[in-house]
Amino acid sequence: MKKRLNLIVLSLYWSAFLALVMTLIGFLHNTPADLIEPGAGGILWSRVLFLYFGWFVFAEIVILIGGLGYALSTWLRRGSKR
């Protein structure tokens, strides 16, 4: 018997994936200068982690607002048919 995946867990997976993609896009675009230490030329992983968690929180908020909006609209449509 398979266990169904919880929608909150699914939204967390999607947020993690979207945050990873957007962080990688940050490296491809013009922002790598902000993520590289000028003196040593290495990557500042603390800034990359901050960027990743920023995208993660943003994506999770957007997904949760969309899900709540969908649930609310479904609830309102069912209530109007009574």
N, C-alpha and C positions, 0 to 999 in steps of 0.2 A: 504494500500500500504506500503510494507516494504522498508526501506531504506537500501541500500547496504553498507556494512562495508568498510570504506576506508582502502587501503592497508598500509598506514603509521600507522594508529591506530592499525591495526592487527599486524604489526611488533612491535609496542610498547608493546602490550599485550604479545606477544611471548617473547620479551626481558625481561619483568618483570617476567614472569614465569620461564624462564631459569635462571635468576639471583637469584630467590628464591631457585630453586633447587640446584644451585651451592653453594649458601651460606649455605644451609642445609648440603650439602656434606662437606663443610668446617668444620662444627661442628662434623661430623662423623669421619673425618680423623684426622691426627695428629696436625692440626692447632688450636684446641681449646685452647692450652696453650698460643697462641698469643692473643686470644680473652678474656682471663680471667685475672682479676686483681690479681696479686700475693698476695697482703696483705689481701684484703677482701674476695677473693675467688669468687667475683661476676663477671658477664659478663660485659665487656666494650662495651656498646651499640654503642658508637661512632665508634669503630673499626668495629663492625658488620655492621653498616650502611654504612661506607666507603667501606667495602668489597662488600656489596650488590650493591651500586651504581657503583663500579668498574666493576662488572660482568654485570650490566645493560648496561653501556656504551659500553663495549666490545661486548656484544651480539647484540646491536643495530647497531654498526658499521659493524659487520660481515653480518647481515641480509641486511642492505642497500647496501653494496658492492655486495653481491650476487644478489640482485634484479636489481641493475644497470648493472651488468654483463649480466644477462639474458635479460634485455631490450635492451642492446646494441647489443648482439648477434642476437636477433630477428630482430632488425632494420637493421643490416648488411645483414642478410640472405634475407630479403625482398628487399633490395636495389640491391642485386646481381641477382635477378630473372627478373629484368626489361629488 
